[in-house]
């Protein structure tokens, strides 16, 4: 039997050993999948913080945008909210906050509740003069009606409290009359509180001796006294239990004719004496003689540009204008030139006054 030969074993003939994966040392390598999920979570959190409104911040962000629209400014900073109380009515509390822009302008903001309508954001400057008004949400109406509401809000831009309280003292009839009345009252009350916050109560009492409640029909006139042109004085005490009228006119011929015509109707149809019809002349004294030639014994007050007595009784509508007061001292009608030029409106007002006690 032949002897079996054995070949020497070489390295190539040995089965390779299984390589065991050793755990990597800390920090060795990079897990991209984990990084992706972490980054995704961070992005979601950032969106939630900066985009989605949380709690009370949404209101300020909305107001900020509205104020940008009103001011036409690219940057407006809002202060913290504060509350002020009406000195004459503790139930009238106004929540307000300050605003300022990069140009150094500043003022106050407050949201006016308008029952039955969207609230209105009122923005005033540091002198409590209206910068603008804008509804906090769209008014649910047709395009034409929305335009009418917008015009109503824009009408008050640039008005001070003194100007504001005399606007639309007799709200015109129509589909927007309710909104006009609610807006006027809400804004006047808020501006009064802000005015006192800025200027103090003493200045308010000095500039508004009748208060702002007299801005509308139905208010009781506070006691008044005034010097008459040519001598003598006249006061509300002389009219206790008797109705009376204030008729204001400038030197304009058509204005005088309108007022003289009303005076004659008050005497003929209303059975009022001439002493119950008080004329307020608003032009310069040298032209007063033209009015005196047209009237009889009506008392006359000289009040150039309606800056004196007219302001005290809040009769500052454009002339010719009138105010009618009943025997209890309550204002039953106020009308400016627009209403006085409308025969139908005038007849309605006077007929109601004639039948009042």
Helices and strands as residue ranges (DSSP letters): G 11-13, H 32-50, H 57-71, E 76-78, E 82-85, E 93-101, E 106-112, E 120-125, E 130-135, H 143-154, H 161-164, H 177-199, H 201-207, G 213-215, E 225-227, E 233-235, G 236-239, E 244-249, H 253-268, G 274-276, E 277-281, G 285-287, H 288-294, E 300-302, G 304-306, H 309-312, E 321-325, E 331-335, H 337-340, H 343-355
